[in-house]
Amino acid sequence: MRLVFAGTPAPAVPSLRALIDSPRHDVVAVVTRPDAPAGRGRKLMRSPVGALADEHGIEVLTPRRPGDEDFLARLAELAPDACPVVAYGALLPESVLAVPRHGWINLHFSLLPAWRGAAPVQAAVRAGDEITGATTFRIVRELDAGPVFGTVTERIKPTDTAGELLDRLSVSGADLLVSTLDGIEDGTVGAVPQPSDGITYAPKVTVEDARISFDQPGRAIDRHIRSVTPEPGAWAEFRGQRLKLGPVGLTDDEHSDLAPGELLVERRRVLVGTATSALVLGEVQAQGKKRMAATDWARGSRIERGERLT
């Protein structure tokens, strides 16, 4: 089939690569978000999807709004049979959805109807889900509500960060997307409406959402930190300044007498109190400093008994 692929960040790259390598499909163009400032020099940088398209000599379209007339006209000229989508990052208007004869086929990193929205992987980790996956479905006006073509499941490991889980899903999801498009072309795959029960939502996670409150149970804090690792990154305040937090270690009812957020520096570890048992801090990063082991940070900070993370 003739395809116009839409996607922007790194997790969409495996899907685009798989479709480029597929002998059955022809990626005639890529739609991605406009180049954006990045790095210390704040130079305009192509998105990861756009960069891969450039490497393969594929036309790259970067409309500021998918409803722009120029973009709609060019999309119509390209006459795609289908438009696969992976984390494109913008809502598609009806005029655009109507162009490909097989529609826009989205790869979403959850088992729909669970965790519709922008941050399904983060939501699954924070909720303590044991199983998640990826879903291919046809895009409709309602958010992530279109009929489903197929799914793939993935177990969430007890130590998974959102980044690690997303890396795995981006690979297994790419295979699912290719097989879905193969089946659509063959007429062997049909779309099935999503059930009306079990719907949950996963809105975009902000920096403020990533602030850690230590008056929660230790296991909930562990999941919260892993769910925002690496982006936007967990944090708390220490002595009035932001301290970034990496994944923590769980303990078994140890030092439960520590107040929430209270720090205890031992020879080989740094503990922090919660509403239940203490947690072992992993790597941390103080403002203006490099990421380092919590023990090294504590040694340099000369932490006194009773000081807290807030």
Buried (B, 14 or more C-beta within 10 A) or exposed (E): BBBBBBBBBBBBBBBBBBBBEBEEBBBBBBBBBEBEEEEEEEEEBBBBBBBBBEEEEBBBBBBEEBBBEEBBEBBBEBEBBBBBBBBBBBEBBEEBBEBBEBBBBBBBBBBBBBBBBBBBBBBBBBBEBEEBBBBBBBBBEEEBBBBBBBBBEBEBEEEBBBBBBBBBBBBBBBBBBBBBBBBBBEEEBEBEEBEEEEBBBBEEBEEEBBBBBBEBEBBBBBBBBBBBBEBBBBBBBBEEEBBBBBBBBBBEEEBBEBBBBBBBBEEEBBBBBBBBBBBBBBBBBBEEEEEBBBBEBBEEBEBEEEBBBB
